Amino acid sequence: MRPPVVAVGDGALGFWAAVRDVWPKTRDQRDWFHKLGNILDKLPKRLRPRVKAALHESPFATVRLRQRVTKGAGSRTKGLLIAYKLLDMAQARWRRLDGASLLPLVRAGIVFVDGVQQAGKTSKVRASAA
């Protein structure tokens, strides 16, 4: 089995220790549930409900809402067609990534600090692989 590029998990230290032991070149990333919890924890309590609602907009929220309203699609094929069409229409409202052209550099291990590429620096994970 090839090692994964990224491992996603919560703050369980045992998980991260095991990932480092088994796949030393794999990058780690916190899952969205815990990341959102950390963000909300730093805000004043009066702002949390509004910020939480804004952060929970999902690409699949439209599909989920429609599926609940129609009580199912009837067949697997119809369900896939409905989901595809809803996502296709929703993507017109999505915001594009500002630095999409930089993603290959990030994947290659180039280090960015506050959006600025650091000359001659690569991440430890990718530098050890090279």
Secondary structure by P-SEA (a helix, b strand, c coil): ccccccccccccaaaaaaaaaacccbbbbbcaaaaaaaaaaaccccaaaaaaaaaacccaaaaaaaaaaacccccaaaaaaaaaaaaaaaaaaccccccccaaaaaaacccccccccccccccaaaaaac
